[in-house]
Amino acid sequence: MTTWSAPVRYAEVDQQGVVFNSHYLLYCDEAMGAFCDQRGLREFVELVRLVSSTITWAGPAHWGDVVEVDVRCTRIGNTSATLAFELRAGGRPSCHVETVYVYADRDGTPVPIPDDVRAALTG
């Protein structure tokens, strides 16, 4: 598991000081990048295509909170992988996100995930 964190910036919130919904997926993208970088999977990041993201809300993040995102790979198929993200804001549960990525060649055609990439995703 990898944890990425950052403070909520003023530009990410509405007038009530609550983070706009779309920014939670941005936090997940940052965590995914850290997860893959830590595992030597830069090519994976460059080749995957996001297929779907599902967000289940638990509570808001506010301006000044530190957002922490735990990320782990929960499923690997033939050409796809699912990453799960647990977000906390100010130490409180914020949301759970599951994102499915498809591994593709440079032309965007789905291809099987290589064994070394599978090992790094689950290691």
PyMOL commands that set and color helices and strands:
alter all, ss='L'
color gray80, all
select helices_A, chain A and resi 10-12+21-38+42-47+115-122
alter helices_A, ss='H'
color red, helices_A
select strands_A, chain A and resi 2-7+48-57+66-76+80-89+92-103
alter strands_A, ss='S'
color yellow, strands_A
deselect
rebuild
show_as cartoon
